Amino acid sequence: MITQGQPFSSTVPARRRVLIPFDAREALTLQEAAKIATVSGTTIARWCNEFHIGRKIGGAWRVSRVALQMKLDDNGAALMAYLDGDRTGPRVRPYFIAHGLEDILRHS
């Protein structure tokens, strides 16, 4: 678990930058995310709508593995920074590193 920041709230940035820029290595299907979180795909879809941890691409949900982990860690501060477009700050970068996605940071 990464150090927690503030808990989740319903306030999100006006422009939610989940999976932007898009890199397939960061993206999960609903079923993959559900397995990681040990919840149903329906719950993951609800989290995508409520917490903005994913977005529809080509009509199908894709979930950010780092945003999902932030949600599972109850790290609202990190998720807010991520949704605001931060990928390299001290709250967000550790999630990319923990998931072996540090290479994505070099291209963002």
VMD Tcl script that draws the C-alpha trace (Angstrom):
set ca {
  {0.00 0.00 0.00}
  {1.20 3.49 -0.86}
  {0.95 6.18 1.82}
  {-2.56 7.53 1.99}
  {-3.49 11.13 1.47}
  {-6.92 12.58 1.93}
  {-9.90 10.22 1.67}
  {-12.12 10.14 -1.40}
  {-14.63 12.86 -2.06}
  {-17.11 13.51 -4.84}
  {-15.14 16.55 -6.01}
  {-13.15 15.77 -9.14}
  {-11.27 17.97 -11.58}
  {-13.40 19.42 -14.38}
  {-11.27 17.57 -16.94}
  {-10.68 14.02 -15.74}
  {-7.46 12.80 -17.29}
  {-7.81 9.08 -16.69}
  {-5.76 6.98 -19.13}
  {-4.56 10.16 -20.87}
  {-2.20 9.74 -22.52}
  {-3.45 6.25 -23.27}
  {-1.03 3.37 -22.88}
  {-2.41 -0.17 -23.11}
  {-0.02 -1.34 -20.37}
  {-1.91 0.80 -17.85}
  {-5.39 -0.27 -19.01}
  {-7.43 -3.15 -17.60}
  {-10.77 -4.58 -18.70}
  {-13.63 -4.54 -16.20}
  {-13.10 -8.25 -15.60}
  {-9.35 -7.87 -14.96}
  {-9.98 -4.97 -12.58}
  {-12.74 -6.91 -10.80}
  {-10.40 -9.84 -10.23}
  {-7.71 -7.56 -8.76}
  {-10.20 -5.78 -6.50}
  {-12.12 -8.97 -5.65}
  {-15.42 -7.31 -6.53}
  {-17.85 -7.72 -9.42}
  {-17.48 -6.14 -12.83}
  {-20.63 -4.17 -12.05}
  {-18.92 -2.67 -9.01}
  {-15.90 -1.70 -11.11}
  {-18.18 -0.03 -13.69}
  {-19.84 1.89 -10.85}
  {-16.42 2.94 -9.54}
  {-15.52 4.12 -13.06}
  {-18.55 6.40 -12.99}
  {-18.27 7.45 -9.36}
  {-14.50 7.75 -8.87}
  {-13.43 8.15 -12.52}
  {-10.87 5.33 -12.40}
  {-11.60 4.38 -16.00}
  {-13.15 5.61 -19.21}
  {-14.89 4.16 -22.22}
  {-12.63 3.58 -25.20}
  {-14.30 2.26 -28.32}
  {-17.46 1.64 -26.31}
  {-15.75 -0.59 -23.71}
  {-14.60 0.36 -20.24}
  {-10.87 0.49 -19.67}
  {-9.70 0.91 -16.10}
  {-6.42 2.51 -15.08}
  {-4.49 0.01 -12.99}
  {-2.85 2.87 -11.05}
  {-6.16 4.67 -10.44}
  {-7.72 1.38 -9.33}
  {-4.90 0.86 -6.84}
  {-5.37 4.42 -5.54}
  {-9.04 3.60 -4.98}
  {-8.19 0.33 -3.24}
  {-5.67 2.17 -1.05}
  {-8.32 4.83 -0.29}
  {-5.80 7.44 -1.44}
  {-8.05 10.24 -2.62}
  {-5.21 12.77 -2.76}
  {-3.25 10.64 -5.21}
  {-6.34 9.96 -7.33}
  {-7.22 13.65 -7.49}
  {-3.67 14.46 -8.60}
  {-3.82 11.67 -11.22}
  {-7.19 12.88 -12.52}
  {-5.78 16.39 -12.74}
  {-3.08 15.09 -15.11}
  {-0.20 14.58 -12.66}
  {1.84 11.51 -13.56}
  {5.24 12.32 -12.05}
  {4.45 13.99 -8.72}
  {5.24 12.42 -5.35}
  {1.68 11.17 -4.81}
  {1.27 9.54 -8.23}
  {4.69 8.38 -9.44}
  {5.02 5.60 -6.79}
  {1.90 3.91 -8.21}
  {3.37 3.77 -11.70}
  {6.63 2.40 -10.29}
  {4.83 -0.19 -8.12}
  {3.03 -1.51 -11.21}
  {6.17 -1.61 -13.37}
  {4.92 1.27 -15.49}
  {7.74 3.72 -14.91}
  {8.51 3.67 -18.65}
  {5.14 5.36 -19.29}
  {6.32 8.33 -17.25}
  {9.21 8.96 -19.62}
  {6.75 9.49 -22.47}
  {4.21 11.69 -20.72}
}
mol new
graphics top color blue
foreach p $ca { graphics top sphere $p radius 0.5 }
foreach p [lrange $ca 0 end-1] q [lrange $ca 1 end] { graphics top cylinder $p $q radius 0.2 }
display resetview
